[in-house]
Amino acid sequence: MVRQDPYAKHYCKSSMSKTKILAIETSCDETSAAVVEDGERVLSNVVASQIKSHQRFGGVVPEIASRHHVEQITFIVQEAMEEAGVTYEELDAVAVTEGPGLVGALLIGVSTAKAIAFAHGLPLIPVNHIAGHIYANRLIQPLQFPLMALVVSGGHTELVYMEEDGNFEVIGETRDDAAGEAYDKIGRVLGVPYPGGKHIDEMAHQGEDTFDFPRAMIQEDNYDFSFSGVKSSFINTVHNANQKGETLDQYDLAASFQASVVDVLVDKTVRAVKEKQVKQLLLAGGVAANKGLRTALKHAVETELDGVELVIPPLSLCGDNAAMIGAAAHVEYKKGHKADYSLNARPGLSL
Amino acid sequence: MRILAIDTSNEVMSIAVLENQTMIGELTTNVKRNHSERLMPAIDELMKDVSWQPEELDRIAIAKGPGSYTGLRIGATIAKTLAWTLQKELTGVSSLKVLAANRIPSSSYIVPLFDARRGNIYTGLYRYEAGELKQVEPDTHISAERWARHLLRLDEPVELIGQDAAKHIEIFREVLGDNVRVAPQKDHIPRASVLGWLAFDEQPLDVHTFTPDYLKLAEAEEKWRKAHPEDAGGEYVEKI
């Protein structure tokens, strides 16, 4: 029997054509698959959201998320392959989110990626979900180093400094709730559907910052965040009013909460950008869809950060999606970072 | 027909390759360790051992549940992805039936079981009829005590099988007395070679829509359905 090197075709091809990576993302409540070329061109990016299911419970139920992923996964990967119009022979690697995220949810993506890699003799590339959010920006604009990324999502609030591709230094992070988490929690108090962020953002634009909630840690000489204080202050304000039989203006409440969160995020980000003298500022993560934050950051960059390029992903690339995983995977691919078939989900993975 | 059979429904991990109903290779471990880390390397190793290429497979057989939710999903995801991506057939066999099939044909009722915590078990009722293993009652999630009382109505000997039988034998003895016995120890471990052998006769499933037979809703889902009996469910997942 002739022994065949399963990677032979990939060695030959990489010098001749562009790198095509199939990427899979299942870290939370979105099942997604994408094909990305050279880490910068999206050939397909299919996302199935489970949000309607989890809305029933006011938050993501891990066991239910895992079950939905199993139902969806082959449909979604097939659609991504068909939409991209590529064959397995044309792929150079399979990439997957290994963490952070919900362990049961991550396992579906990881198992799927391993099976595809094994079936077609493709290299397997594990990707950090947060790196994915940051690299979503590479699908819009080439990255210029050094850069600063503000990562804001339901699970994360981090300032990440990058000197070069694949090199992440977390210079600040939340000490308690993530910004998106605080939005969801006060969303429940305001009675808006889960996830609350989008609704509060809309309401905020129709109200005024009249409550002057605290700007936690804004004066402190570090880049860390805290959002549990503003959340408690918000909840107390609403409860006290309820006890007195008063009704507060919902729009002003939303506007005041959003102003407090956005002020701190923008203030600390601007300071970090100035100190590190970066060329680019990237916004990343689900909360990057927040109009209040986008507008405030644009304004701050225009008025205070001369010569710094601000990159904000379009809404379709702010939420969880596999294209961003494919973008980040390309960096790992070039560095030769590969996993073997024992790859496991790493729910608490940090950058 | 070349079959790859996978069972990760419980602590035991078992994979096998079969040519029709003849076992060519099998790898079975009975240790408390991570299926996610071990299943794919094991498949790779076994396939290499027997010099089979992935595309030479004709059918993937999966122990479709019940069992540990996470274990079931790892096996099911790898099985359905392999079947889909290699364009091969997928067949599922009850994880309990795989266990029951360890017994040689006899006239006894066979009761395979897995522990399901808090006094509950996953179980079913099987029996050989004309030399063929038949499911007498559907697999179910039930308290061990209720199941024992249910079996009392058979008024015939039943044989418990499975590593978790020891955990529940007392309650069965209390209810069924001498009419219950435990199968010999050698038969308590599910074997993928048995799964593959059973799967040879099964009809292929729709690969895309295949999900494990959990036999139980997620707790939140169960509560929600009780509170919303009018809501028959619907499309909860949508493309964005």
HADDOCK unambig.tbl for C-alpha pairs under 7 A between the chains (distance, minus, plus):
assign (segid A and resid 47 and name CA) (segid B and resid 239 and name CA) 5.65 0.50 0.50
assign (segid A and resid 47 and name CA) (segid B and resid 240 and name CA) 5.77 0.50 0.50
assign (segid A and resid 48 and name CA) (segid B and resid 237 and name CA) 6.31 0.50 0.50
assign (segid A and resid 48 and name CA) (segid B and resid 238 and name CA) 5.29 0.50 0.50
assign (segid A and resid 48 and name CA) (segid B and resid 239 and name CA) 4.11 0.50 0.50
assign (segid A and resid 48 and name CA) (segid B and resid 240 and name CA) 6.00 0.50 0.50
assign (segid A and resid 49 and name CA) (segid B and resid 237 and name CA) 5.55 0.50 0.50
assign (segid A and resid 49 and name CA) (segid B and resid 238 and name CA) 5.41 0.50 0.50
assign (segid A and resid 49 and name CA) (segid B and resid 239 and name CA) 5.95 0.50 0.50
assign (segid A and resid 49 and name CA) (segid B and resid 240 and name CA) 6.47 0.50 0.50
assign (segid A and resid 50 and name CA) (segid B and resid 236 and name CA) 6.09 0.50 0.50
assign (segid A and resid 50 and name CA) (segid B and resid 237 and name CA) 4.50 0.50 0.50
assign (segid A and resid 50 and name CA) (segid B and resid 238 and name CA) 6.70 0.50 0.50
assign (segid A and resid 52 and name CA) (segid B and resid 236 and name CA) 5.15 0.50 0.50
assign (segid A and resid 52 and name CA) (segid B and resid 237 and name CA) 6.64 0.50 0.50
assign (segid A and resid 53 and name CA) (segid B and resid 236 and name CA) 4.76 0.50 0.50
assign (segid A and resid 53 and name CA) (segid B and resid 237 and name CA) 6.83 0.50 0.50
assign (segid A and resid 63 and name CA) (segid B and resid 218 and name CA) 6.27 0.50 0.50
assign (segid A and resid 64 and name CA) (segid B and resid 218 and name CA) 6.34 0.50 0.50
assign (segid A and resid 70 and name CA) (segid B and resid 77 and name CA) 6.40 0.50 0.50
assign (segid A and resid 70 and name CA) (segid B and resid 211 and name CA) 6.40 0.50 0.50
assign (segid A and resid 71 and name CA) (segid B and resid 209 and name CA) 6.00 0.50 0.50
assign (segid A and resid 71 and name CA) (segid B and resid 210 and name CA) 6.93 0.50 0.50
assign (segid A and resid 71 and name CA) (segid B and resid 211 and name CA) 6.13 0.50 0.50
assign (segid A and resid 74 and name CA) (segid B and resid 81 and name CA) 6.43 0.50 0.50
assign (segid A and resid 74 and name CA) (segid B and resid 208 and name CA) 5.77 0.50 0.50
assign (segid A and resid 75 and name CA) (segid B and resid 208 and name CA) 6.09 0.50 0.50
assign (segid A and resid 104 and name CA) (segid B and resid 70 and name CA) 6.68 0.50 0.50
assign (segid A and resid 107 and name CA) (segid B and resid 74 and name CA) 7.00 0.50 0.50
assign (segid A and resid 108 and name CA) (segid B and resid 74 and name CA) 6.82 0.50 0.50
assign (segid A and resid 108 and name CA) (segid B and resid 77 and name CA) 6.38 0.50 0.50
assign (segid A and resid 111 and name CA) (segid B and resid 74 and name CA) 6.33 0.50 0.50
assign (segid A and resid 111 and name CA) (segid B and resid 77 and name CA) 6.19 0.50 0.50
assign (segid A and resid 111 and name CA) (segid B and resid 78 and name CA) 5.61 0.50 0.50
assign (segid A and resid 112 and name CA) (segid B and resid 77 and name CA) 6.12 0.50 0.50
assign (segid A and resid 112 and name CA) (segid B and resid 78 and name CA) 5.89 0.50 0.50
assign (segid A and resid 112 and name CA) (segid B and resid 81 and name CA) 5.86 0.50 0.50
assign (segid A and resid 115 and name CA) (segid B and resid 78 and name CA) 5.57 0.50 0.50
assign (segid A and resid 115 and name CA) (segid B and resid 81 and name CA) 6.15 0.50 0.50
assign (segid A and resid 115 and name CA) (segid B and resid 82 and name CA) 5.71 0.50 0.50
assign (segid A and resid 116 and name CA) (segid B and resid 81 and name CA) 6.91 0.50 0.50
assign (segid A and resid 116 and name CA) (segid B and resid 82 and name CA) 6.75 0.50 0.50
assign (segid A and resid 116 and name CA) (segid B and resid 85 and name CA) 6.63 0.50 0.50
assign (segid A and resid 119 and name CA) (segid B and resid 54 and name CA) 5.57 0.50 0.50
assign (segid A and resid 119 and name CA) (segid B and resid 82 and name CA) 6.63 0.50 0.50
assign (segid A and resid 119 and name CA) (segid B and resid 86 and name CA) 6.74 0.50 0.50
assign (segid A and resid 341 and name CA) (segid B and resid 40 and name CA) 5.56 0.50 0.50
assign (segid A and resid 341 and name CA) (segid B and resid 41 and name CA) 5.27 0.50 0.50
assign (segid A and resid 342 and name CA) (segid B and resid 37 and name CA) 4.24 0.50 0.50
assign (segid A and resid 342 and name CA) (segid B and resid 38 and name CA) 5.97 0.50 0.50
assign (segid A and resid 342 and name CA) (segid B and resid 40 and name CA) 6.76 0.50 0.50
assign (segid A and resid 342 and name CA) (segid B and resid 41 and name CA) 6.09 0.50 0.50
assign (segid A and resid 343 and name CA) (segid B and resid 37 and name CA) 5.99 0.50 0.50
assign (segid A and resid 344 and name CA) (segid B and resid 36 and name CA) 5.97 0.50 0.50
assign (segid A and resid 344 and name CA) (segid B and resid 37 and name CA) 5.56 0.50 0.50
